Amino acid sequence: MEETLMNINIREAKFLDAEGIAKVSVSSWKSTYAGIMEQEFLSSLSYQSRKNKWQQSIEKGEDIIYVAEEDEKIVGFVSGGKERTGQYPMNGEIYAIYLLEAYQGQGIGTKLLRPFLQQLTARNVDSLLVWVLQQNPFKRFYQKLGASLIDQKEVQVGNRILIEEAYGWDRMETLQQLIEKEC
């Protein structure tokens, strides 16, 4: 399934996309979490280790991963699948959604979610969870899409203790309807 918006193409990730996904992941962490996470930790993030992680994930084929690309350059991605802990009533989870800083705020995240949610639905997922750092300014994205705050927990990132918040949708159908209106 492919979708083209402006000059942005949304498609399922392929093995060769791992490097581009890794670059988006590391670059996004560095821009989004500057001032939230320790600079030393952010500086230690490696494209190569992230590339290896994404290659393994794509090769296993268990996660749903979509990329946004412009002129064959990956500028964003979303990944997810089954809820990983079994501690929440939601049966699906967004594991990560990131865009390069220059592409944020243009509706690309919403466009990425559209086919991603369709794939989750095909896997009988009917509710969804996402974890986001409390200080992450982009948590508004989930709030705007009707997510409810359902939990919080402390996480250690580098030498810093941060708060992660879980946002959820009891009915993914509601989220899909909002996405359709946005697209």
HELIX and SHEET records of a PDB file:
HELIX    1   1 PHE A   15  ASP A   17  5                                   3    
HELIX    2   2 ALA A   18  THR A   32  1                                  15    
HELIX    3   3 GLN A   39  SER A   44  1                                   6    
HELIX    4   4 TYR A   47  LYS A   60  1                                  14    
HELIX    5   5 GLU A  101  TYR A  103  5                                   3    
HELIX    6   6 ILE A  108  ALA A  122  1                                  15    
HELIX    7   7 LYS A  139  LYS A  144  1                                   6    
HELIX    8   8 MET A  172  GLU A  182  1                                  11    
SHEET    1   A 8 GLU A   3  LEU A   5  0                                        
SHEET    2   A 8 ILE A   8  GLU A  12 -1                                        
SHEET    3   A 8 ILE A  64  GLU A  70 -1                                        
SHEET    4   A 8 LYS A  73  LYS A  82 -1                                        
SHEET    5   A 8 GLY A  92  LEU A  99 -1                                        
SHEET    6   A 8 LEU A 128  LEU A 133  1                                        
SHEET    7   A 8 ARG A 160  TRP A 169 -1                                        
SHEET    8   A 8 SER A 148  VAL A 157 -1                                        
END                                                                             
